[in-house]
Amino acid sequence: AYFIFRDMLNKQGVEYLEYESLLRQHGQVSLLPIYSFGVEFEGFVRRSHGIDGLVQSLSQAGIPTVNIGYTHNVMNEWKIVPDGSVRGQEDYSPLELVTPKLFGAIGFHLLKKALDAWKEAGANVNASCGTHVHIDAYNWERRDMLELAKIWARIEQKVIWGLVSPSRRNNHYCRAVDREYLKQLAVYGATHLDRYHSLNLSSYGQYH
């Protein structure tokens, strides 16, 4: 039980002794639930290094990676797949780096290791590149998604837009969450929404 609990704490970014100290000070401690997540990074690698070279660099950094062509299969390894929407960078090869399921603080640590290895291999991006984050919502209901969408709508322009370049804000493929979006979600549920929003709930019915 100790090892299982320690592993859960590590996913929260908390050491066992740190948690023990917090319990002694406060009597009880609330931790956020751990949802699995995955990330898709669109970008380029220097052609002289090559995609196979990037696979090798990532694997050597402790990120087991495969280059298997276009697929939506969920895998235990990281995978590099082609992406037709990424275009227009001389001396660079376009790609999409897709993570397996990641968890908590350990997942963020692996993301940093992978992106550092990609940077060393010669990474680049332009306005055609995007990043997609998938979050497991296996136990969510419509009211949970509606609450999330309301919070998202409130902070999107004030906070989230500050994290991305102007070309990624409210464009055709990533429209903002507005009053109409919230209305459609409240009346029909997530499956009635199209995928081209900054908060994409349309695949919930199929994948959760």
Secondary structure, 3 states (H helix, E strand, C coil): CHHHHHHHHHHHCCCHHHHHHHHHHHCCCCCCCCCEEEEEEEEEEECCCCHHHHHHHHHHCCCCEEECCCCCCCCCCEEEECCCCCCCCCCEEEEEEECCCEEHHHHHHHHHHHHHHHHHHHEECCCCCCEEEEECCCCCCHHHHHHHHHHHHHHCCCCHHHHCCHHHCCECCEECCCHHHHHHHHHHCHHHCCCCECCCCCCHHHHC
